[in-house]
């Protein structure tokens, strides 16, 4: 079975002109994860995924991308309403995992439309 989650985020590469072939090859090697990739700028990759999650597979992919990354952040939301992200720390040249939660603002009334009701 597995744990289902949704992944959404962007990664900016250091030098796509120099590293493009290596990055494409690396992403192809992990394509069995069945994620969606799009290049939104010459050096930015957008990643989307909706399916079974195994942290070791994603961590392998992200760690293999480290030599090519300038910045990046991937947000994860699980089937049990758990939220976390992998944020790239450029200074340390490593991914860091951050746990998240939804925080709601103070309640505000919904404006009523004119009339008697």
N, C-alpha and C positions, 0 to 999 in steps of 0.2 A: 504494500500500500504506500503510504507516504504522507507527508505533511504538505498541504497545498498552500501556496502563497503567490502574491503578486509582487513583481519587481519592476521598478522604474527608476531610471537615472541616466546620468551623463558622465562621460569620461573625456577629458581633454588630453591629447597626446603631445609629447614634447616636440617631436619633429616628424610629422607625417611624411614629408618628402623623402627623408632618409630611411625611416622605419616602416613605411607602408607595407612592403611585401612581408616583413616579419610579422606585423600585426595581423594582416589578413590571414596568413598561415595559422597563426595562433588561434584566431577566432574560428577558423575552419575546424581546427582540431577539437574545439569544444562545441561545435554546432550540434552535436547529438543532444545537448541540453535543450535544444529546440527554442532558443530565445530569438527575439526579433532584434536586428541591428539596423540602424540607419545612420548615415553620416549627415549630420545637420550642418556642419561647417567643414572646411577642409581638414581640420585637426580635431573635431569633436565627434564622438560616437554616442548615439543614444541607444540604450538597451532597455528592452521590455520583455517581460516573461510572465506567464500565468500557468502554473502547473505544480507538479510535485517538487519539493525542495529538499535538497540534501546539502547541508552546509559545507561539507568537505569538498564537494564538486565545485561550488561557487568560490570557495576560498582558494582552491587550486587555480581556477581561471584568473581571479583577481591578482593573486601572487605572481603568476606568470606574466601578467601585464605590467607589473611594477617598473621594469626598466624603461618602458615607453610612455609612462604617465606623468603629466604635469599636475593635474588635479582631477578629482572625481568624487562622485557621491552616488550611491545606489540605495534607494529606499525600499524596504521590504514590509509587506503587511500579510500576516498569516491568517489562516482560516479561523483561528481562535481569537482574532482581534488583537494579536500581538504585533507590535511595531518595532522595527529596528533599522539601522542603516549601517552601511560600510562607507566610511569617509576616508579619503586618501590624505595622509599626512605627508606633504611634500618634503618637509624638513627631515623627517625620520625615514622617508622613502618606504612607508608601509601603510597598510590598511588598518583602520581602527574601527571596532564595532561599538556602536552607540545604541542603547536601548531607548525607546520612545514611548510616549503615551499621548493620548488626546486630552487636551485641556480646553474646556468650554469657557467662553466669556460669561460675564454677568448677563442675566436674562434681560431682554428688551422686548417690550410688547410689539406685536405685529401691527403696523398701521391699519386702521379700519377704513374701508372705503366709505364714501358719503352715502347717506341713506339712513334708514331706520333699523339698522340691524347690527 
